[in-house]
Amino acid sequence: MNAMYSDASSHSPSGSHGPTHGGRYPDDESGAPSPAAPGAPGASLKDALGHIGELKEYASYFVAAKLDSYKVTAVNLGVYAVLGVVGAVAGCTLVSMAVVLLLGGVAWALGALFAHWFGAGWFWLGPLLVGLLILGGLAAGVIFGLKWYTRTSHARLVAKYENRQRQQRIDYGHDVEERASEQRAGTFGPHQ
């Protein structure tokens, strides 16, 4: 019975082109199982699966590189932000100290001048006058600034609505003020 199977395998319809000798091609001299025929569906599937794995690796590599690039950018932005904050604090401190030294020097100079003119008991007048001048100047600046801002913003609003009324007279032959006065007088109707 074994002879029948071995005889059937040697007389297969594929002849010498099909697998013989336990699934090996006859022209394979290494004795290792040879891959399926190039046009076979199994070979295409195996080849596609190999490429899918390769594509997954390349996509993973791309995503990792992008994420690392974003991380480096975020770290750099953080470093620059910290440096900017430190620089701003240092600059504000420097300006504040310069103002304190200047005003302190002026106050002590005036105090020494008053002490020289009126006696040592009048030294306090220098720092007091400098403080009053600074606070008074700030208060005057705020008051005049607010008045100027209120006046100019009111003038801008008046000019804006005067321009709109002028455009209404050009477009429609009358403006909202004329229509409002007509309605108050009771003569509001279609425009002649």
C-alpha positions as CSV (number, residue, x, y, z in Angstrom):
1,M,0.0,0.0,0.0
2,N,2.9,2.3,0.7
3,A,4.1,1.5,-2.8
4,M,0.8,2.7,-4.2
5,Y,1.1,6.1,-2.5
6,S,4.8,6.6,-3.5
7,D,3.9,5.6,-7.1
8,A,1.0,8.1,-7.1
9,S,3.2,10.9,-5.9
10,S,5.7,10.2,-8.6
11,H,3.1,10.3,-11.3
12,S,1.4,13.5,-10.2
13,P,-0.4,15.6,-12.8
14,S,2.0,18.4,-12.3
15,G,4.8,16.3,-13.6
16,S,8.3,17.5,-12.9
17,H,7.1,21.1,-12.3
18,G,5.1,20.3,-9.1
19,P,6.3,19.5,-5.7
20,T,7.9,16.1,-5.3
21,H,10.1,14.5,-2.7
22,G,8.1,15.6,0.3
23,G,7.0,19.1,-0.8
24,R,10.3,20.2,-2.2
25,Y,11.0,21.4,-5.8
26,P,13.3,19.1,-7.7
27,D,15.6,22.0,-8.7
28,D,16.2,23.0,-5.0
29,E,19.5,21.5,-4.2
30,S,19.7,22.6,-0.6
31,G,17.0,20.3,0.5
32,A,15.2,23.1,2.4
33,P,11.5,23.6,1.7
34,S,11.3,26.2,-1.0
35,P,8.7,29.0,-0.9
36,A,5.5,28.7,-2.8
37,A,5.4,29.7,-6.4
38,P,5.8,33.4,-7.1
39,G,2.2,33.8,-8.4
40,A,0.6,31.8,-5.6
41,P,-1.8,33.6,-3.1
42,G,0.2,32.3,-0.1
43,A,3.4,33.9,-1.4
44,S,1.6,37.3,-1.9
45,L,0.1,37.2,1.5
46,K,3.4,36.3,3.2
47,D,5.1,39.1,1.2
48,A,2.4,41.6,2.1
49,L,2.5,40.7,5.8
50,G,6.3,41.2,5.7
51,H,5.8,44.7,4.2
52,I,3.1,45.5,6.7
53,G,5.5,44.8,9.5
54,E,8.1,46.9,7.9
55,L,5.6,49.7,7.3
56,K,4.5,49.5,11.0
57,E,8.1,49.9,12.1
58,Y,8.6,52.9,9.8
59,A,5.4,54.5,11.0
60,S,6.4,53.9,14.6
61,Y,9.8,55.3,13.9
62,F,8.2,58.4,12.3
63,V,5.8,59.0,15.2
64,A,8.5,58.5,17.7
65,A,10.8,61.0,15.9
66,K,7.9,63.5,15.7
67,L,7.1,63.1,19.4
68,D,10.7,63.6,20.4
69,S,10.9,66.7,18.1
70,Y,7.8,68.1,19.9
71,K,9.3,67.3,23.3
72,V,12.6,69.0,22.4
73,T,10.6,72.1,21.1
74,A,8.5,72.2,24.3
75,V,11.6,71.9,26.5
76,N,13.3,74.7,24.5
77,L,10.2,76.9,24.9
78,G,10.1,76.2,28.6
79,V,13.8,77.2,29.0
80,Y,13.3,80.4,27.0
81,A,10.2,81.2,29.0
82,V,12.1,80.8,32.3
83,L,15.0,82.9,31.0
84,G,12.5,85.6,29.8
85,V,10.8,85.7,33.2
86,V,14.2,85.8,35.0
87,G,15.3,88.6,32.7
88,A,12.1,90.5,33.2
89,V,12.4,90.2,37.0
90,A,16.0,91.3,36.9
91,G,15.2,94.2,34.6
92,C,12.3,95.4,36.9
93,T,14.5,95.0,39.9
94,L,17.2,97.0,38.3
95,V,14.9,99.8,37.3
96,S,13.3,99.8,40.8
97,M,16.6,100.0,42.5
98,A,17.7,102.8,40.3
99,V,14.6,104.8,41.1
100,V,15.0,104.1,44.8
101,L,18.6,105.2,44.8
102,L,17.8,108.3,42.7
103,L,14.8,109.4,44.9
104,G,16.7,108.5,48.1
105,G,19.6,110.6,47.0
106,V,17.4,113.5,46.2
107,A,15.6,113.2,49.5
108,W,18.8,113.0,51.5
109,A,20.3,115.9,49.5
110,L,17.2,118.1,50.3
111,G,17.3,116.9,53.9
112,A,20.9,117.9,54.2
113,L,20.1,121.3,52.6
114,F,17.2,122.0,55.0
115,A,19.4,120.9,57.9
116,H,22.1,123.3,56.8
117,W,19.6,126.2,56.4
118,F,17.3,125.7,59.4
119,G,19.2,123.3,61.7
120,A,19.6,119.6,62.1
121,G,16.0,119.1,63.2
122,W,14.7,120.0,59.7
123,F,16.3,117.0,57.9
124,W,13.0,115.2,57.7
125,L,11.6,117.9,55.4
126,G,13.7,116.6,52.4
127,P,12.3,113.0,52.3
128,L,8.8,114.4,53.0
129,L,8.9,116.9,50.1
130,V,10.3,114.2,47.7
131,G,7.5,111.8,48.7
132,L,4.8,114.5,48.3
133,L,6.2,115.5,44.9
134,I,6.2,111.9,43.6
135,L,2.8,111.0,44.9
136,G,1.3,114.4,43.8
137,G,2.8,114.0,40.3
138,L,1.4,110.5,40.0
139,A,-2.1,111.7,41.2
140,A,-2.0,114.6,38.8
141,G,-0.9,112.4,35.9
142,V,-3.7,109.9,36.6
143,I,-6.4,112.7,36.9
144,F,-5.3,114.5,33.8
145,G,-4.8,111.2,31.9
146,L,-8.4,110.1,32.7
147,K,-9.8,113.5,31.7
148,W,-7.9,113.4,28.4
149,Y,-9.0,109.9,27.7
150,T,-12.7,110.6,28.5
151,R,-12.7,113.8,26.4
152,T,-11.0,112.1,23.4
153,S,-13.2,109.0,23.5
154,H,-16.3,111.1,23.8
155,A,-15.2,113.2,20.8
156,R,-14.5,110.0,18.8
157,L,-18.0,108.6,19.6
158,V,-19.7,111.9,18.6
159,A,-17.7,112.0,15.3
160,K,-18.6,108.3,14.6
161,Y,-22.3,108.9,14.9
162,E,-22.2,112.2,13.1
163,N,-20.5,110.4,10.2
164,R,-23.2,107.7,10.2
165,Q,-26.0,110.4,10.2
166,R,-24.3,112.1,7.3
167,Q,-24.1,108.8,5.4
168,Q,-27.8,108.2,6.2
169,R,-28.7,111.6,4.7
170,I,-26.7,110.7,1.6
171,D,-28.2,107.3,1.2
172,Y,-31.8,107.9,2.3
173,G,-32.4,111.7,2.1
174,H,-32.9,111.9,5.9
175,D,-31.2,110.6,9.1
176,V,-32.3,109.0,12.3
177,E,-32.5,112.4,14.2
178,E,-34.9,113.8,11.5
179,R,-37.1,110.6,11.7
180,A,-37.1,110.7,15.5
181,S,-38.2,114.4,15.5
182,E,-40.9,113.6,12.9
183,Q,-42.2,110.7,15.0
184,R,-42.3,112.9,18.1
185,A,-44.3,115.5,16.1
186,G,-46.6,112.8,14.8
187,T,-45.9,113.4,11.1
188,F,-43.9,110.2,10.5
189,G,-44.9,108.7,7.2
190,P,-43.4,107.4,3.9
191,H,-40.7,109.5,2.5
192,Q,-42.0,111.8,-0.3
